[in-house]
């Protein structure tokens, strides 16, 4: 359903949004209304963003989040490294901060297949879901042999540099094998990829991001829920 129709905003109202949130993510999203509002979005979206997220260790998914958990590959030996490198919050933060310091807080990320970036006129996520449909036709052994990310090998995925000013581990759930983080990063950062890279740094074989929540864009933290938009005068 059209956004304006759903919330009764009127056909003549011009509405746009700045940046994107993953389908399973929640939190702050800039909405611009009419001329000045929509024009300002391209400037506001350049501001740094703050996220809270959870890394589920021990399994990998094609999209690096829980949206494709049906196709997850389990890593049976992850517990050894999780118990070794994730004993305390201080231990995790020391490893992560050293990682950022060595790179001057700049990280090169490859665009994931499950993203809205266009290649050859098609959104990348369409390639990703086509790949999943092919995987559904494979038996379990063939899937393990070919791997989850064969589609990435046939696409010339672009890379870009992003800045991460802060990553902080806030909680460790040893029973579930989960790590909770907060991070401050530049626009264009794929937190799903960042979470996977953190897990790789901690030598935990396999991980994906869950409970991704954007708490701030620049200085903006105040939000309206979607069901409150239609009540605006």
PyMOL CGO cylinders between C-alpha atoms (Angstrom):
from pymol import cmd
from pymol.cgo import CYLINDER

trace = [
    CYLINDER, 0.00, 0.00, 0.00, 1.16, 3.53, -0.79, 0.3, 1, 1, 1, 1, 1, 1,
    CYLINDER, 1.16, 3.53, -0.79, 2.70, 5.25, 2.26, 0.3, 1, 1, 1, 1, 1, 1,
    CYLINDER, 2.70, 5.25, 2.26, 0.58, 8.40, 1.93, 0.3, 1, 1, 1, 1, 1, 1,
    CYLINDER, 0.58, 8.40, 1.93, -2.63, 6.45, 1.40, 0.3, 1, 1, 1, 1, 1, 1,
    CYLINDER, -2.63, 6.45, 1.40, -1.97, 4.15, 4.35, 0.3, 1, 1, 1, 1, 1, 1,
    CYLINDER, -1.97, 4.15, 4.35, -1.51, 7.01, 6.79, 0.3, 1, 1, 1, 1, 1, 1,
    CYLINDER, -1.51, 7.01, 6.79, -4.05, 9.41, 5.29, 0.3, 1, 1, 1, 1, 1, 1,
    CYLINDER, -4.05, 9.41, 5.29, -1.50, 12.08, 4.40, 0.3, 1, 1, 1, 1, 1, 1,
    CYLINDER, -1.50, 12.08, 4.40, -3.21, 13.28, 1.23, 0.3, 1, 1, 1, 1, 1, 1,
    CYLINDER, -3.21, 13.28, 1.23, -2.34, 12.85, -2.44, 0.3, 1, 1, 1, 1, 1, 1,
    CYLINDER, -2.34, 12.85, -2.44, -0.83, 16.32, -2.82, 0.3, 1, 1, 1, 1, 1, 1,
    CYLINDER, -0.83, 16.32, -2.82, 1.69, 15.84, -0.02, 0.3, 1, 1, 1, 1, 1, 1,
    CYLINDER, 1.69, 15.84, -0.02, 5.23, 15.07, -1.15, 0.3, 1, 1, 1, 1, 1, 1,
    CYLINDER, 5.23, 15.07, -1.15, 6.98, 12.56, 1.10, 0.3, 1, 1, 1, 1, 1, 1,
    CYLINDER, 6.98, 12.56, 1.10, 10.48, 11.11, 0.95, 0.3, 1, 1, 1, 1, 1, 1,
    CYLINDER, 10.48, 11.11, 0.95, 12.85, 9.27, 3.28, 0.3, 1, 1, 1, 1, 1, 1,
    CYLINDER, 12.85, 9.27, 3.28, 16.56, 9.52, 3.86, 0.3, 1, 1, 1, 1, 1, 1,
    CYLINDER, 16.56, 9.52, 3.86, 18.64, 6.37, 3.82, 0.3, 1, 1, 1, 1, 1, 1,
    CYLINDER, 18.64, 6.37, 3.82, 17.32, 2.86, 4.26, 0.3, 1, 1, 1, 1, 1, 1,
    CYLINDER, 17.32, 2.86, 4.26, 16.73, 0.40, 7.05, 0.3, 1, 1, 1, 1, 1, 1,
    CYLINDER, 16.73, 0.40, 7.05, 17.04, -3.33, 6.52, 0.3, 1, 1, 1, 1, 1, 1,
    CYLINDER, 17.04, -3.33, 6.52, 13.67, -5.12, 6.40, 0.3, 1, 1, 1, 1, 1, 1,
    CYLINDER, 13.67, -5.12, 6.40, 14.17, -6.61, 9.86, 0.3, 1, 1, 1, 1, 1, 1,
    CYLINDER, 14.17, -6.61, 9.86, 15.75, -3.47, 11.39, 0.3, 1, 1, 1, 1, 1, 1,
    CYLINDER, 15.75, -3.47, 11.39, 13.99, -0.85, 13.50, 0.3, 1, 1, 1, 1, 1, 1,
    CYLINDER, 13.99, -0.85, 13.50, 14.61, 2.68, 14.68, 0.3, 1, 1, 1, 1, 1, 1,
    CYLINDER, 14.61, 2.68, 14.68, 15.16, 6.21, 13.42, 0.3, 1, 1, 1, 1, 1, 1,
    CYLINDER, 15.16, 6.21, 13.42, 14.32, 6.94, 9.77, 0.3, 1, 1, 1, 1, 1, 1,
    CYLINDER, 14.32, 6.94, 9.77, 14.34, 10.49, 8.42, 0.3, 1, 1, 1, 1, 1, 1,
    CYLINDER, 14.34, 10.49, 8.42, 11.08, 11.49, 6.69, 0.3, 1, 1, 1, 1, 1, 1,
    CYLINDER, 11.08, 11.49, 6.69, 10.94, 14.64, 4.57, 0.3, 1, 1, 1, 1, 1, 1,
    CYLINDER, 10.94, 14.64, 4.57, 7.63, 16.36, 3.77, 0.3, 1, 1, 1, 1, 1, 1,
    CYLINDER, 7.63, 16.36, 3.77, 7.07, 18.65, 0.77, 0.3, 1, 1, 1, 1, 1, 1,
    CYLINDER, 7.07, 18.65, 0.77, 9.77, 20.72, -0.97, 0.3, 1, 1, 1, 1, 1, 1,
    CYLINDER, 9.77, 20.72, -0.97, 12.09, 21.89, 1.79, 0.3, 1, 1, 1, 1, 1, 1,
    CYLINDER, 12.09, 21.89, 1.79, 11.75, 18.70, 3.79, 0.3, 1, 1, 1, 1, 1, 1,
    CYLINDER, 11.75, 18.70, 3.79, 12.57, 16.33, 0.95, 0.3, 1, 1, 1, 1, 1, 1,
    CYLINDER, 12.57, 16.33, 0.95, 15.43, 18.53, -0.29, 0.3, 1, 1, 1, 1, 1, 1,
    CYLINDER, 15.43, 18.53, -0.29, 17.00, 18.57, 3.17, 0.3, 1, 1, 1, 1, 1, 1,
    CYLINDER, 17.00, 18.57, 3.17, 17.16, 14.78, 3.34, 0.3, 1, 1, 1, 1, 1, 1,
    CYLINDER, 17.16, 14.78, 3.34, 20.30, 14.49, 1.22, 0.3, 1, 1, 1, 1, 1, 1,
    CYLINDER, 20.30, 14.49, 1.22, 22.15, 16.66, 3.75, 0.3, 1, 1, 1, 1, 1, 1,
    CYLINDER, 22.15, 16.66, 3.75, 20.68, 15.16, 6.91, 0.3, 1, 1, 1, 1, 1, 1,
    CYLINDER, 20.68, 15.16, 6.91, 21.43, 11.61, 5.78, 0.3, 1, 1, 1, 1, 1, 1,
    CYLINDER, 21.43, 11.61, 5.78, 25.16, 12.39, 5.74, 0.3, 1, 1, 1, 1, 1, 1,
    CYLINDER, 25.16, 12.39, 5.74, 25.21, 12.57, 9.53, 0.3, 1, 1, 1, 1, 1, 1,
    CYLINDER, 25.21, 12.57, 9.53, 26.71, 9.79, 11.61, 0.3, 1, 1, 1, 1, 1, 1,
    CYLINDER, 26.71, 9.79, 11.61, 24.42, 7.01, 12.76, 0.3, 1, 1, 1, 1, 1, 1,
    CYLINDER, 24.42, 7.01, 12.76, 24.25, 5.06, 16.01, 0.3, 1, 1, 1, 1, 1, 1,
    CYLINDER, 24.25, 5.06, 16.01, 23.07, 1.45, 16.18, 0.3, 1, 1, 1, 1, 1, 1,
    CYLINDER, 23.07, 1.45, 16.18, 22.45, -1.21, 18.80, 0.3, 1, 1, 1, 1, 1, 1,
    CYLINDER, 22.45, -1.21, 18.80, 22.68, -4.77, 17.56, 0.3, 1, 1, 1, 1, 1, 1,
    CYLINDER, 22.68, -4.77, 17.56, 23.17, -8.36, 18.63, 0.3, 1, 1, 1, 1, 1, 1,
    CYLINDER, 23.17, -8.36, 18.63, 25.49, -10.89, 17.01, 0.3, 1, 1, 1, 1, 1, 1,
    CYLINDER, 25.49, -10.89, 17.01, 24.36, -14.50, 17.07, 0.3, 1, 1, 1, 1, 1, 1,
    CYLINDER, 24.36, -14.50, 17.07, 27.51, -16.59, 16.94, 0.3, 1, 1, 1, 1, 1, 1,
    CYLINDER, 27.51, -16.59, 16.94, 27.77, -20.10, 15.57, 0.3, 1, 1, 1, 1, 1, 1,
    CYLINDER, 27.77, -20.10, 15.57, 25.81, -19.83, 12.31, 0.3, 1, 1, 1, 1, 1, 1,
    CYLINDER, 25.81, -19.83, 12.31, 26.16, -17.93, 9.03, 0.3, 1, 1, 1, 1, 1, 1,
    CYLINDER, 26.16, -17.93, 9.03, 23.33, -16.75, 6.79, 0.3, 1, 1, 1, 1, 1, 1,
    CYLINDER, 23.33, -16.75, 6.79, 23.39, -15.48, 3.17, 0.3, 1, 1, 1, 1, 1, 1,
    CYLINDER, 23.39, -15.48, 3.17, 22.11, -12.03, 4.16, 0.3, 1, 1, 1, 1, 1, 1,
    CYLINDER, 22.11, -12.03, 4.16, 24.25, -11.75, 7.31, 0.3, 1, 1, 1, 1, 1, 1,
    CYLINDER, 24.25, -11.75, 7.31, 21.06, -11.30, 9.36, 0.3, 1, 1, 1, 1, 1, 1,
    CYLINDER, 21.06, -11.30, 9.36, 18.10, -13.37, 10.50, 0.3, 1, 1, 1, 1, 1, 1,
    CYLINDER, 18.10, -13.37, 10.50, 16.02, -12.77, 7.35, 0.3, 1, 1, 1, 1, 1, 1,
    CYLINDER, 16.02, -12.77, 7.35, 17.58, -15.81, 5.67, 0.3, 1, 1, 1, 1, 1, 1,
    CYLINDER, 17.58, -15.81, 5.67, 18.10, -17.94, 8.78, 0.3, 1, 1, 1, 1, 1, 1,
    CYLINDER, 18.10, -17.94, 8.78, 16.30, -20.78, 6.98, 0.3, 1, 1, 1, 1, 1, 1,
    CYLINDER, 16.30, -20.78, 6.98, 19.49, -21.19, 4.95, 0.3, 1, 1, 1, 1, 1, 1,
    CYLINDER, 19.49, -21.19, 4.95, 21.90, -20.86, 7.88, 0.3, 1, 1, 1, 1, 1, 1,
    CYLINDER, 21.90, -20.86, 7.88, 25.03, -22.97, 8.04, 0.3, 1, 1, 1, 1, 1, 1,
    CYLINDER, 25.03, -22.97, 8.04, 25.90, -24.10, 11.55, 0.3, 1, 1, 1, 1, 1, 1,
    CYLINDER, 25.90, -24.10, 11.55, 29.53, -23.99, 12.74, 0.3, 1, 1, 1, 1, 1, 1,
    CYLINDER, 29.53, -23.99, 12.74, 29.91, -26.76, 15.34, 0.3, 1, 1, 1, 1, 1, 1,
    CYLINDER, 29.91, -26.76, 15.34, 33.30, -25.61, 16.66, 0.3, 1, 1, 1, 1, 1, 1,
    CYLINDER, 33.30, -25.61, 16.66, 32.42, -21.99, 17.38, 0.3, 1, 1, 1, 1, 1, 1,
    CYLINDER, 32.42, -21.99, 17.38, 32.05, -22.61, 21.13, 0.3, 1, 1, 1, 1, 1, 1,
    CYLINDER, 32.05, -22.61, 21.13, 35.77, -23.14, 21.64, 0.3, 1, 1, 1, 1, 1, 1,
    CYLINDER, 35.77, -23.14, 21.64, 36.64, -19.70, 20.23, 0.3, 1, 1, 1, 1, 1, 1,
    CYLINDER, 36.64, -19.70, 20.23, 33.61, -18.01, 21.81, 0.3, 1, 1, 1, 1, 1, 1,
    CYLINDER, 33.61, -18.01, 21.81, 34.63, -19.22, 25.26, 0.3, 1, 1, 1, 1, 1, 1,
    CYLINDER, 34.63, -19.22, 25.26, 38.25, -18.31, 24.57, 0.3, 1, 1, 1, 1, 1, 1,
    CYLINDER, 38.25, -18.31, 24.57, 37.86, -14.78, 23.17, 0.3, 1, 1, 1, 1, 1, 1,
    CYLINDER, 37.86, -14.78, 23.17, 34.55, -13.64, 24.64, 0.3, 1, 1, 1, 1, 1, 1,
    CYLINDER, 34.55, -13.64, 24.64, 35.01, -14.29, 28.34, 0.3, 1, 1, 1, 1, 1, 1,
    CYLINDER, 35.01, -14.29, 28.34, 34.42, -10.68, 29.41, 0.3, 1, 1, 1, 1, 1, 1,
    CYLINDER, 34.42, -10.68, 29.41, 33.12, -7.44, 27.92, 0.3, 1, 1, 1, 1, 1, 1,
    CYLINDER, 33.12, -7.44, 27.92, 36.52, -5.85, 28.55, 0.3, 1, 1, 1, 1, 1, 1,
    CYLINDER, 36.52, -5.85, 28.55, 38.27, -8.58, 26.57, 0.3, 1, 1, 1, 1, 1, 1,
    CYLINDER, 38.27, -8.58, 26.57, 35.97, -8.15, 23.58, 0.3, 1, 1, 1, 1, 1, 1,
    CYLINDER, 35.97, -8.15, 23.58, 36.27, -4.35, 23.62, 0.3, 1, 1, 1, 1, 1, 1,
    CYLINDER, 36.27, -4.35, 23.62, 40.05, -4.52, 23.78, 0.3, 1, 1, 1, 1, 1, 1,
    CYLINDER, 40.05, -4.52, 23.78, 40.19, -6.69, 20.65, 0.3, 1, 1, 1, 1, 1, 1,
    CYLINDER, 40.19, -6.69, 20.65, 37.66, -4.56, 18.76, 0.3, 1, 1, 1, 1, 1, 1,
    CYLINDER, 37.66, -4.56, 18.76, 39.28, -1.24, 19.70, 0.3, 1, 1, 1, 1, 1, 1,
    CYLINDER, 39.28, -1.24, 19.70, 42.68, -2.50, 18.61, 0.3, 1, 1, 1, 1, 1, 1,
    CYLINDER, 42.68, -2.50, 18.61, 41.14, -3.55, 15.28, 0.3, 1, 1, 1, 1, 1, 1,
    CYLINDER, 41.14, -3.55, 15.28, 39.76, -0.03, 14.73, 0.3, 1, 1, 1, 1, 1, 1,
    CYLINDER, 39.76, -0.03, 14.73, 42.97, 1.66, 15.85, 0.3, 1, 1, 1, 1, 1, 1,
    CYLINDER, 42.97, 1.66, 15.85, 45.06, -0.32, 13.36, 0.3, 1, 1, 1, 1, 1, 1,
    CYLINDER, 45.06, -0.32, 13.36, 42.80, 0.92, 10.56, 0.3, 1, 1, 1, 1, 1, 1,
    CYLINDER, 42.80, 0.92, 10.56, 42.41, 4.50, 11.77, 0.3, 1, 1, 1, 1, 1, 1,
    CYLINDER, 42.41, 4.50, 11.77, 38.69, 3.77, 12.16, 0.3, 1, 1, 1, 1, 1, 1,
    CYLINDER, 38.69, 3.77, 12.16, 38.29, 3.27, 8.38, 0.3, 1, 1, 1, 1, 1, 1,
    CYLINDER, 38.29, 3.27, 8.38, 37.01, -0.07, 7.07, 0.3, 1, 1, 1, 1, 1, 1,
    CYLINDER, 37.01, -0.07, 7.07, 36.46, -1.19, 3.47, 0.3, 1, 1, 1, 1, 1, 1,
    CYLINDER, 36.46, -1.19, 3.47, 33.18, -3.06, 3.08, 0.3, 1, 1, 1, 1, 1, 1,
    CYLINDER, 33.18, -3.06, 3.08, 32.00, -5.07, 0.10, 0.3, 1, 1, 1, 1, 1, 1,
    CYLINDER, 32.00, -5.07, 0.10, 28.35, -4.44, -0.71, 0.3, 1, 1, 1, 1, 1, 1,
    CYLINDER, 28.35, -4.44, -0.71, 26.31, -7.52, 0.28, 0.3, 1, 1, 1, 1, 1, 1,
    CYLINDER, 26.31, -7.52, 0.28, 24.13, -9.30, -2.27, 0.3, 1, 1, 1, 1, 1, 1,
    CYLINDER, 24.13, -9.30, -2.27, 21.11, -8.58, -0.08, 0.3, 1, 1, 1, 1, 1, 1,
    CYLINDER, 21.11, -8.58, -0.08, 21.05, -4.81, -0.50, 0.3, 1, 1, 1, 1, 1, 1,
    CYLINDER, 21.05, -4.81, -0.50, 19.19, -2.14, -2.48, 0.3, 1, 1, 1, 1, 1, 1,
    CYLINDER, 19.19, -2.14, -2.48, 22.23, -1.21, -4.60, 0.3, 1, 1, 1, 1, 1, 1,
    CYLINDER, 22.23, -1.21, -4.60, 21.61, -1.57, -8.33, 0.3, 1, 1, 1, 1, 1, 1,
    CYLINDER, 21.61, -1.57, -8.33, 23.86, -3.55, -10.67, 0.3, 1, 1, 1, 1, 1, 1,
    CYLINDER, 23.86, -3.55, -10.67, 22.86, -3.89, -14.31, 0.3, 1, 1, 1, 1, 1, 1,
    CYLINDER, 22.86, -3.89, -14.31, 19.57, -2.15, -13.61, 0.3, 1, 1, 1, 1, 1, 1,
    CYLINDER, 19.57, -2.15, -13.61, 18.50, -4.67, -10.97, 0.3, 1, 1, 1, 1, 1, 1,
    CYLINDER, 18.50, -4.67, -10.97, 18.47, -4.36, -7.20, 0.3, 1, 1, 1, 1, 1, 1,
    CYLINDER, 18.47, -4.36, -7.20, 21.08, -6.65, -5.71, 0.3, 1, 1, 1, 1, 1, 1,
    CYLINDER, 21.08, -6.65, -5.71, 18.59, -8.31, -3.39, 0.3, 1, 1, 1, 1, 1, 1,
    CYLINDER, 18.59, -8.31, -3.39, 16.79, -9.72, -6.44, 0.3, 1, 1, 1, 1, 1, 1,
    CYLINDER, 16.79, -9.72, -6.44, 19.98, -11.64, -7.26, 0.3, 1, 1, 1, 1, 1, 1,
    CYLINDER, 19.98, -11.64, -7.26, 20.16, -12.81, -3.66, 0.3, 1, 1, 1, 1, 1, 1,
    CYLINDER, 20.16, -12.81, -3.66, 16.63, -14.17, -3.58, 0.3, 1, 1, 1, 1, 1, 1,
    CYLINDER, 16.63, -14.17, -3.58, 17.09, -15.83, -6.97, 0.3, 1, 1, 1, 1, 1, 1,
    CYLINDER, 17.09, -15.83, -6.97, 20.07, -17.60, -5.45, 0.3, 1, 1, 1, 1, 1, 1,
    CYLINDER, 20.07, -17.60, -5.45, 17.98, -18.75, -2.48, 0.3, 1, 1, 1, 1, 1, 1,
    CYLINDER, 17.98, -18.75, -2.48, 15.37, -20.21, -4.80, 0.3, 1, 1, 1, 1, 1, 1,
    CYLINDER, 15.37, -20.21, -4.80, 18.12, -22.23, -6.46, 0.3, 1, 1, 1, 1, 1, 1,
    CYLINDER, 18.12, -22.23, -6.46, 19.38, -23.37, -3.07, 0.3, 1, 1, 1, 1, 1, 1,
    CYLINDER, 19.38, -23.37, -3.07, 15.92, -24.61, -2.13, 0.3, 1, 1, 1, 1, 1, 1,
    CYLINDER, 15.92, -24.61, -2.13, 16.24, -27.11, -4.95, 0.3, 1, 1, 1, 1, 1, 1,
    CYLINDER, 16.24, -27.11, -4.95, 19.56, -28.44, -3.64, 0.3, 1, 1, 1, 1, 1, 1,
    CYLINDER, 19.56, -28.44, -3.64, 19.84, -31.22, -1.11, 0.3, 1, 1, 1, 1, 1, 1,
    CYLINDER, 19.84, -31.22, -1.11, 21.72, -30.58, 2.12, 0.3, 1, 1, 1, 1, 1, 1,
    CYLINDER, 21.72, -30.58, 2.12, 25.01, -32.11, 1.00, 0.3, 1, 1, 1, 1, 1, 1,
    CYLINDER, 25.01, -32.11, 1.00, 25.08, -30.16, -2.26, 0.3, 1, 1, 1, 1, 1, 1,
    CYLINDER, 25.08, -30.16, -2.26, 24.31, -26.96, -0.39, 0.3, 1, 1, 1, 1, 1, 1,
    CYLINDER, 24.31, -26.96, -0.39, 27.23, -27.54, 1.97, 0.3, 1, 1, 1, 1, 1, 1,
    CYLINDER, 27.23, -27.54, 1.97, 29.54, -28.27, -0.96, 0.3, 1, 1, 1, 1, 1, 1,
    CYLINDER, 29.54, -28.27, -0.96, 28.57, -25.24, -3.05, 0.3, 1, 1, 1, 1, 1, 1,
    CYLINDER, 28.57, -25.24, -3.05, 28.28, -22.88, -0.10, 0.3, 1, 1, 1, 1, 1, 1,
    CYLINDER, 28.28, -22.88, -0.10, 25.86, -20.10, 0.69, 0.3, 1, 1, 1, 1, 1, 1,
    CYLINDER, 25.86, -20.10, 0.69, 27.51, -17.30, -1.22, 0.3, 1, 1, 1, 1, 1, 1,
    CYLINDER, 27.51, -17.30, -1.22, 28.02, -18.65, -4.74, 0.3, 1, 1, 1, 1, 1, 1,
    CYLINDER, 28.02, -18.65, -4.74, 26.01, -15.72, -6.15, 0.3, 1, 1, 1, 1, 1, 1,
    CYLINDER, 26.01, -15.72, -6.15, 28.62, -13.28, -4.86, 0.3, 1, 1, 1, 1, 1, 1,
    CYLINDER, 28.62, -13.28, -4.86, 31.28, -14.97, -6.98, 0.3, 1, 1, 1, 1, 1, 1,
    CYLINDER, 31.28, -14.97, -6.98, 29.44, -14.15, -10.22, 0.3, 1, 1, 1, 1, 1, 1,
    CYLINDER, 29.44, -14.15, -10.22, 28.69, -10.49, -9.41, 0.3, 1, 1, 1, 1, 1, 1,
    CYLINDER, 28.69, -10.49, -9.41, 31.14, -7.63, -9.44, 0.3, 1, 1, 1, 1, 1, 1,
    CYLINDER, 31.14, -7.63, -9.44, 30.11, -6.29, -6.06, 0.3, 1, 1, 1, 1, 1, 1,
    CYLINDER, 30.11, -6.29, -6.06, 31.31, -2.74, -5.33, 0.3, 1, 1, 1, 1, 1, 1,
    CYLINDER, 31.31, -2.74, -5.33, 33.31, -1.90, -2.22, 0.3, 1, 1, 1, 1, 1, 1,
    CYLINDER, 33.31, -1.90, -2.22, 33.41, 1.36, -0.29, 0.3, 1, 1, 1, 1, 1, 1,
    CYLINDER, 33.41, 1.36, -0.29, 35.21, 2.84, 2.67, 0.3, 1, 1, 1, 1, 1, 1,
    CYLINDER, 35.21, 2.84, 2.67, 33.17, 3.58, 5.77, 0.3, 1, 1, 1, 1, 1, 1,
    CYLINDER, 33.17, 3.58, 5.77, 34.13, 5.11, 9.09, 0.3, 1, 1, 1, 1, 1, 1,
    CYLINDER, 34.13, 5.11, 9.09, 33.45, 3.51, 12.45, 0.3, 1, 1, 1, 1, 1, 1,
    CYLINDER, 33.45, 3.51, 12.45, 34.17, 5.89, 15.32, 0.3, 1, 1, 1, 1, 1, 1,
    CYLINDER, 34.17, 5.89, 15.32, 33.05, 3.58, 18.11, 0.3, 1, 1, 1, 1, 1, 1,
    CYLINDER, 33.05, 3.58, 18.11, 32.18, -0.05, 18.73, 0.3, 1, 1, 1, 1, 1, 1,
    CYLINDER, 32.18, -0.05, 18.73, 31.32, -1.06, 22.27, 0.3, 1, 1, 1, 1, 1, 1,
    CYLINDER, 31.32, -1.06, 22.27, 30.34, -4.49, 23.55, 0.3, 1, 1, 1, 1, 1, 1,
    CYLINDER, 30.34, -4.49, 23.55, 27.57, -4.00, 26.10, 0.3, 1, 1, 1, 1, 1, 1,
    CYLINDER, 27.57, -4.00, 26.10, 26.53, -7.54, 27.00, 0.3, 1, 1, 1, 1, 1, 1,
    CYLINDER, 26.53, -7.54, 27.00, 27.59, -11.17, 26.56, 0.3, 1, 1, 1, 1, 1, 1,
    CYLINDER, 27.59, -11.17, 26.56, 25.02, -13.96, 26.68, 0.3, 1, 1, 1, 1, 1, 1,
    CYLINDER, 25.02, -13.96, 26.68, 27.22, -17.01, 27.10, 0.3, 1, 1, 1, 1, 1, 1,
    CYLINDER, 27.22, -17.01, 27.10, 24.30, -19.42, 27.20, 0.3, 1, 1, 1, 1, 1, 1,
    CYLINDER, 24.30, -19.42, 27.20, 22.96, -18.37, 23.79, 0.3, 1, 1, 1, 1, 1, 1,
    CYLINDER, 22.96, -18.37, 23.79, 26.31, -17.45, 22.27, 0.3, 1, 1, 1, 1, 1, 1,
    CYLINDER, 26.31, -17.45, 22.27, 25.28, -13.83, 21.67, 0.3, 1, 1, 1, 1, 1, 1,
    CYLINDER, 25.28, -13.83, 21.67, 27.18, -10.54, 21.82, 0.3, 1, 1, 1, 1, 1, 1,
    CYLINDER, 27.18, -10.54, 21.82, 25.42, -7.16, 22.14, 0.3, 1, 1, 1, 1, 1, 1,
    CYLINDER, 25.42, -7.16, 22.14, 27.05, -4.03, 20.71, 0.3, 1, 1, 1, 1, 1, 1,
    CYLINDER, 27.05, -4.03, 20.71, 26.54, -0.33, 20.20, 0.3, 1, 1, 1, 1, 1, 1,
    CYLINDER, 26.54, -0.33, 20.20, 28.36, 1.47, 17.39, 0.3, 1, 1, 1, 1, 1, 1,
    CYLINDER, 28.36, 1.47, 17.39, 28.72, 4.93, 15.89, 0.3, 1, 1, 1, 1, 1, 1,
    CYLINDER, 28.72, 4.93, 15.89, 29.44, 4.90, 12.17, 0.3, 1, 1, 1, 1, 1, 1,
    CYLINDER, 29.44, 4.90, 12.17, 29.22, 6.86, 8.94, 0.3, 1, 1, 1, 1, 1, 1,
    CYLINDER, 29.22, 6.86, 8.94, 26.32, 6.74, 6.53, 0.3, 1, 1, 1, 1, 1, 1,
    CYLINDER, 26.32, 6.74, 6.53, 26.45, 3.80, 4.15, 0.3, 1, 1, 1, 1, 1, 1,
    CYLINDER, 26.45, 3.80, 4.15, 27.68, 1.33, 6.77, 0.3, 1, 1, 1, 1, 1, 1,
    CYLINDER, 27.68, 1.33, 6.77, 26.27, -2.17, 6.55, 0.3, 1, 1, 1, 1, 1, 1,
    CYLINDER, 26.27, -2.17, 6.55, 26.00, -3.13, 10.21, 0.3, 1, 1, 1, 1, 1, 1,
    CYLINDER, 26.00, -3.13, 10.21, 25.27, -6.72, 9.15, 0.3, 1, 1, 1, 1, 1, 1,
    CYLINDER, 25.27, -6.72, 9.15, 28.71, -6.89, 7.51, 0.3, 1, 1, 1, 1, 1, 1,
    CYLINDER, 28.71, -6.89, 7.51, 30.30, -5.11, 10.46, 0.3, 1, 1, 1, 1, 1, 1,
    CYLINDER, 30.30, -5.11, 10.46, 28.84, -7.70, 12.83, 0.3, 1, 1, 1, 1, 1, 1,
    CYLINDER, 28.84, -7.70, 12.83, 30.16, -10.53, 10.70, 0.3, 1, 1, 1, 1, 1, 1,
    CYLINDER, 30.16, -10.53, 10.70, 33.61, -8.92, 10.63, 0.3, 1, 1, 1, 1, 1, 1,
    CYLINDER, 33.61, -8.92, 10.63, 33.60, -8.53, 14.42, 0.3, 1, 1, 1, 1, 1, 1,
    CYLINDER, 33.60, -8.53, 14.42, 32.81, -12.22, 14.80, 0.3, 1, 1, 1, 1, 1, 1,
    CYLINDER, 32.81, -12.22, 14.80, 35.62, -13.06, 12.38, 0.3, 1, 1, 1, 1, 1, 1,
    CYLINDER, 35.62, -13.06, 12.38, 37.97, -10.87, 14.44, 0.3, 1, 1, 1, 1, 1, 1,
    CYLINDER, 37.97, -10.87, 14.44, 36.99, -12.82, 17.55, 0.3, 1, 1, 1, 1, 1, 1,
    CYLINDER, 36.99, -12.82, 17.55, 37.70, -16.05, 15.61, 0.3, 1, 1, 1, 1, 1, 1,
    CYLINDER, 37.70, -16.05, 15.61, 34.10, -17.17, 16.05, 0.3, 1, 1, 1, 1, 1, 1,
    CYLINDER, 34.10, -17.17, 16.05, 33.39, -19.21, 12.93, 0.3, 1, 1, 1, 1, 1, 1,
    CYLINDER, 33.39, -19.21, 12.93, 30.06, -17.99, 11.66, 0.3, 1, 1, 1, 1, 1, 1,
    CYLINDER, 30.06, -17.99, 11.66, 27.72, -15.25, 12.88, 0.3, 1, 1, 1, 1, 1, 1,
    CYLINDER, 27.72, -15.25, 12.88, 24.80, -13.12, 11.83, 0.3, 1, 1, 1, 1, 1, 1,
    CYLINDER, 24.80, -13.12, 11.83, 23.19, -9.94, 13.18, 0.3, 1, 1, 1, 1, 1, 1,
    CYLINDER, 23.19, -9.94, 13.18, 19.85, -9.91, 14.99, 0.3, 1, 1, 1, 1, 1, 1,
    CYLINDER, 19.85, -9.91, 14.99, 17.88, -7.16, 16.75, 0.3, 1, 1, 1, 1, 1, 1,
    CYLINDER, 17.88, -7.16, 16.75, 19.34, -4.30, 14.70, 0.3, 1, 1, 1, 1, 1, 1,
    CYLINDER, 19.34, -4.30, 14.70, 18.08, -0.95, 16.01, 0.3, 1, 1, 1, 1, 1, 1,
    CYLINDER, 18.08, -0.95, 16.01, 19.09, 2.52, 14.81, 0.3, 1, 1, 1, 1, 1, 1,
    CYLINDER, 19.09, 2.52, 14.81, 18.96, 4.84, 17.82, 0.3, 1, 1, 1, 1, 1, 1,
    CYLINDER, 18.96, 4.84, 17.82, 20.22, 8.09, 16.31, 0.3, 1, 1, 1, 1, 1, 1,
    CYLINDER, 20.22, 8.09, 16.31, 20.95, 9.98, 13.08, 0.3, 1, 1, 1, 1, 1, 1,
    CYLINDER, 20.95, 9.98, 13.08, 23.19, 12.95, 13.81, 0.3, 1, 1, 1, 1, 1, 1,
    CYLINDER, 23.19, 12.95, 13.81, 21.57, 14.62, 16.82, 0.3, 1, 1, 1, 1, 1, 1,
    CYLINDER, 21.57, 14.62, 16.82, 18.12, 13.29, 16.01, 0.3, 1, 1, 1, 1, 1, 1,
    CYLINDER, 18.12, 13.29, 16.01, 16.70, 10.71, 18.39, 0.3, 1, 1, 1, 1, 1, 1,
    CYLINDER, 16.70, 10.71, 18.39, 13.04, 11.74, 18.72, 0.3, 1, 1, 1, 1, 1, 1,
    CYLINDER, 13.04, 11.74, 18.72, 10.69, 9.55, 16.75, 0.3, 1, 1, 1, 1, 1, 1,
    CYLINDER, 10.69, 9.55, 16.75, 7.05, 9.09, 15.91, 0.3, 1, 1, 1, 1, 1, 1,
    CYLINDER, 7.05, 9.09, 15.91, 5.66, 5.60, 15.48, 0.3, 1, 1, 1, 1, 1, 1,
    CYLINDER, 5.66, 5.60, 15.48, 4.11, 4.87, 12.11, 0.3, 1, 1, 1, 1, 1, 1,
    CYLINDER, 4.11, 4.87, 12.11, 0.62, 4.69, 13.56, 0.3, 1, 1, 1, 1, 1, 1,
    CYLINDER, 0.62, 4.69, 13.56, 1.09, 8.22, 14.97, 0.3, 1, 1, 1, 1, 1, 1,
    CYLINDER, 1.09, 8.22, 14.97, 1.82, 9.85, 11.61, 0.3, 1, 1, 1, 1, 1, 1,
    CYLINDER, 1.82, 9.85, 11.61, -1.80, 9.95, 10.51, 0.3, 1, 1, 1, 1, 1, 1,
    CYLINDER, -1.80, 9.95, 10.51, -2.72, 11.98, 13.60, 0.3, 1, 1, 1, 1, 1, 1,
    CYLINDER, -2.72, 11.98, 13.60, -0.50, 14.92, 12.66, 0.3, 1, 1, 1, 1, 1, 1,
    CYLINDER, -0.50, 14.92, 12.66, -2.26, 18.17, 11.82, 0.3, 1, 1, 1, 1, 1, 1,
]
cmd.load_cgo(trace, "trace")
